[in-house]
Amino acid sequence: MPSGASLHLNFNNLYRKNTDCRTMASSKVSLLAALCSLAILFSCISSTQSASCCLRYSRRRMPPCSRVLGYTIQTIKTSCDINAIIFHLPGAFVCADPSKHSTQIRMKCVDDKRRVIKEIIKDAPANTTSA
């Protein structure tokens, strides 16, 4: 039969092991909760894309075609509230209504500029370096 001191020592060892197991389990639960929170936060951020969506159409006059560098088509299928054409200007973006005639004219102008540039590149000599 174990002595009182030996029994007390065994109880302390058992208590310490239980406490260590609880602490380790608690740490794992905390880590799992943090990872789940990050996963939820990341999925919310990536699905909303509110920073890249036009929320309303610009009221200012459409810039001339010479200033337009390109455009992006925004649809309501991409987590945005409205359909829009986002014109890319040097240092700015302009949100336009895709149903407006002026918007369609700017889009055609940009498409024509791209087509001309592609033809120039295609027709350019393959080796432009001199010896």
Secondary structure, DSSP 8 states (H G I E B T S, - for coil): ---HHHHHHHHHHHHHHHHHHHHHHHHHHHHHHHHHHHHHHHHHHHHH-GGGS-SS---S----GGG--EEEEE-GGGT-SS-EEEEEETTEEEEE-TTSHHHHHHHHHHHHHHHHHHHHHHHS-S-----
